[in-house]
Amino acid sequence: MLYQILHHDPWLFIDELVSRLNDHPVVHGAAVYNDWHVFRQLKVDGFSLKKMRKFASERDEAERNVYWAEMTQLVWFPAQLVFIDETSKDGRTLRRSHGRSLTGAEIQQRETILRGRRISILGVFTVSGFIDWHMVERGYSAEEFLYAVEYHVLPHLNTYPAPNSILVRNALVFS
């Protein structure tokens, strides 16, 4: 039963595992488990606590392969690259980052990326470090993003193949 619960919800804390076991219809009334029972059984069964590998459920491996093939053709030297990326602070920072799985087995959690109230920052950086940034107190609208690109990104770009001549945004490349 413990293995089935962990297979479905590997990020549960020990007290939550105990509660699920004790409340399960098969176990309910037959036995009462405590934290020590569950901890010891996890160790005996070869489970360990480890960092979960999270990835966006929207990720497309074929698109990633096309991106890397294109990058290897365009980039002659690292100084050509100028990266822009949006980062934000929202409620996702409180999500659990660790889970249990058998020793040697990877743990993954597929999740939908939810957006809530946040502060967003568009950073502009090269291999040498940050060169500019722009901030809004929510997600970027199309107009705000275009403003940030016009006044905080384009002034730092040069013609290809000079340094700062390839703009990389997410998985898109512009030269």
Rosetta blueprint (number, residue, H / E / L):
1 M L
2 L H
3 Y H
4 Q H
5 I H
6 L H
7 H H
8 H H
9 D L
10 P L
11 W L
12 L L
13 F L
14 I H
15 D H
16 E H
17 L H
18 V H
19 S H
20 R H
21 L H
22 N H
23 D H
24 H L
25 P L
26 V L
27 V L
28 H L
29 G L
30 A L
31 A L
32 V L
33 Y L
34 N L
35 D H
36 W H
37 H H
38 V H
39 F H
40 R H
41 Q H
42 L H
43 K H
44 V H
45 D L
46 G L
47 F E
48 S E
49 L E
50 K E
51 K E
52 M L
53 R E
54 K E
55 F E
56 A E
57 S L
58 E L
59 R L
60 D L
61 E H
62 A H
63 E H
64 R H
65 N H
66 V H
67 Y H
68 W H
69 A H
70 E H
71 M H
72 T H
73 Q H
74 L H
75 V L
76 W L
77 F L
78 P H
79 A H
80 Q H
81 L E
82 V E
83 F E
84 I E
85 D E
86 E E
87 T E
88 S E
89 K E
90 D L
91 G H
92 R H
93 T H
94 L H
95 R L
96 R L
97 S L
98 H E
99 G E
100 R E
101 S E
102 L E
103 T L
104 G L
105 A L
106 E L
107 I L
108 Q E
109 Q E
110 R E
111 E E
112 T L
113 I L
114 L L
115 R L
116 G L
117 R L
118 R L
119 I E
120 S E
121 I E
122 L E
123 G E
124 V E
125 F E
126 T E
127 V L
128 S L
129 G E
130 F E
131 I E
132 D E
133 W E
134 H E
135 M E
136 V E
137 E L
138 R L
139 G L
140 Y L
141 S L
142 A H
143 E H
144 E H
145 F H
146 L H
147 Y H
148 A H
149 V H
150 E H
151 Y H
152 H H
153 V H
154 L H
155 P H
156 H H
157 L L
158 N L
159 T L
160 Y L
161 P L
162 A L
163 P L
164 N L
165 S L
166 I E
167 L E
168 V E
169 R E
170 N L
171 A L
172 L E
173 V E
174 F E
175 S L
